[in-house]
Amino acid sequence: MSTHSARVVAVPPPVLPDSETEPSRARPLPPEDRRAAILEAAIPLLMKHGRDVTTRQIAEEAGIAEGTIFRAFGDKESLIRAAIEKFLDPEPMRRGLRAIDPELSLEQKLNDIVFQMRARFFGIFGIMSAVGPQFERPTQLEARLEFASIIAEVLKPDLDQLNWPPDRTAHLIRLVAFASSLPQLNDGTEFTTAELASFLTTGLAGVPRSAAPAEEEHSC
């Protein structure tokens, strides 16, 4: 009985078209994009852990090596300061306010304004509680003037209905949003955004300011 040894034939790997070749390694992010990604990962952790957050936790959240953080920011404190500065940047809120449709009803616009303002104040109070108030705030006067300008534009179709000029109206909205966001002032008496918008639309009694002097003279 004769036996035949099996012949092994080497099969070359298939040649794939260029479109099917194995992808190359992803290019590293530009430095500014890398910093932005680290800050996005750091902010929620700062809110949760405060200054006790570790660079290891941030690196794991961002999906990077811990050493990348130090190359990007130098040290943990610089990273924390940069994260707080990014969190406090008012431009995202301002863009949201500018995007409100001026053709909506007055009450709906006030609802949207108060919603965005309260979200910002809740965030500010939250991060202050987590890391402390040891950071610089933007110039208050400049911020108020910019806010008043945006509100005047959003409420432009309704200015003839308002009892207050645009700058005073903006300040009243800000006061209501700010006060209603302070936990120590609202424990057990919280107001919804819709309730606050209704209050701002009609006031406590809906009496125009222009009627006040006549009533005072009549009562004398």
Disulfide bonds with the S-S distance in Angstrom:
none
